[in-house]
C-alpha cells in the first residue's frame, strides 16, 4: 500500500505576481522547511524533488538570481515550467492548474510533508 499527504491550495484569485511571490518565498524557505521533515522528504525522493535544485540547475548553480528569474515569468504556465520542469513530483507542484478537462484544478500542491494520519501534524501543516 502507498499513502501520501499533499495539500492543494486554491490559486484562482491570485494574480501572476502574487503567485510569483509564493514561489519566490517557497524557494527562499525550502531548506528551512526541510528541517521540519524526515530525511526521506528532504533529498533524493523521486516523488518530492527540490524546486530549489531544479532552478539552480537552470541557472548553473545557486545564484541570487533565482528570485529575479522567477519574477521574469510572463504567465503562470511559464512559472510552472520553471518551478516543476517536466513533471509534477516537486515539493511545490505547480502542475494541477496546467491540466485540461477533468484533471484541471485551480490549485498548487504542497507535497513536502511526509505521509501521516496524525491529526495534530495535519492541522499544524495546513495552518
C-alpha positions in Angstrom: 0.0 0.0 0.0 1.0 3.6 -0.5 -0.1 6.8 1.2 0.7 10.4 0.7 -0.2 13.7 2.4 -0.5 16.5 -0.1 -2.3 19.8 0.4 -3.9 21.7 -2.5 -4.4 25.5 -2.2 -6.7 27.3 -4.5 -4.9 30.0 -6.5 -7.8 31.1 -8.8 -7.9 34.6 -7.2 -4.1 35.1 -7.2 -2.5 37.4 -9.8 0.6 36.2 -11.6 2.7 38.5 -9.5 1.2 37.1 -6.3 1.9 33.5 -7.4 5.4 34.5 -8.3 5.8 35.8 -4.7 4.6 32.5 -3.4 7.2 30.6 -5.5 10.0 33.0 -4.5 9.2 32.5 -0.8 8.9 28.8 -1.2 12.4 28.7 -2.8 13.8 31.0 -0.1 12.5 28.9 2.7 12.6 25.4 1.2 15.7 24.4 3.2 14.3 25.7 6.4 11.1 23.7 5.9 13.2 20.7 5.1 14.5 20.7 8.7 10.9 20.0 9.8 10.6 17.0 7.6 12.1 13.5 7.9 15.2 12.8 5.8 13.2 10.9 3.3 11.4 14.1 2.3 14.5 16.3 2.2 16.7 14.9 -0.6 16.7 12.2 -3.2 13.0 11.4 -3.1 11.6 10.8 -6.6 8.1 11.9 -5.5 9.2 15.0 -3.6 12.0 16.7 -5.6 13.5 20.1 -4.7 12.2 23.1 -6.6 15.3 25.0 -5.5 17.6 22.4 -7.0 15.6 22.4 -10.2 16.0 26.2 -10.6 19.7 26.0 -9.5 20.3 23.6 -12.4 18.6 26.0 -14.7 20.8 28.9 -13.7 24.0 26.8 -13.4 24.3 26.6 -9.6 23.0 28.6 -6.7 22.6 32.2 -7.5 21.0 35.2 -6.0 19.3 35.4 -9.5 16.7 32.8 -8.6 14.1 35.4 -7.3 14.6 37.7 -10.4 14.5 34.6 -12.7 11.0 33.8 -11.3 10.0 37.5 -11.5 10.6 37.5 -15.2 7.9 34.9 -15.9 5.1 36.3 -18.1 2.5 33.7 -17.2 1.5 31.1 -14.7 2.4 28.5 -17.2 5.9 29.7 -17.6 6.3 29.9 -13.8 5.1 26.3 -13.5 7.7 25.2 -16.1 10.5 26.8 -14.2 9.3 25.5 -10.8 8.4 22.0 -11.9 10.3 21.1 -15.1 9.0 18.1 -16.9 6.8 16.6 -14.1 4.7 17.1 -11.0 6.8 15.4 -8.4 8.2 18.5 -6.7 7.8 19.7 -3.2 5.7 22.6 -4.6 3.8 21.2 -7.6 2.5 23.9 -9.9 1.1 21.5 -12.5 -2.5 21.0 -11.4 -3.7 24.2 -13.0 -1.9 23.3 -16.2 -4.1 20.2 -16.7 -7.0 20.0 -19.0 -10.5 18.5 -18.7 -11.4 16.6 -15.6 -7.8 16.7 -14.4 -7.8 20.6 -14.2 -7.6 22.1 -10.7 -7.1 25.8 -9.9 -4.6 24.8 -7.3 -0.9 24.4 -6.3 0.0 21.3 -4.4 2.3 21.2 -1.4 3.9 17.7 -1.4 6.7 18.2 1.0 5.1 16.7 4.2 5.5 13.0 4.8 2.6 10.7 4.9 0.6 10.9 8.1 -2.7 10.1 9.8 -1.8 12.2 12.8 -4.4 14.9 13.2 -2.1 17.2 15.1 0.6 17.0 12.4 -2.0 17.6 9.7 -3.5 20.5 11.5 -0.1 22.2 12.1 0.9 21.7 8.5 -2.1 23.2 6.8 -2.2 26.3 9.1 
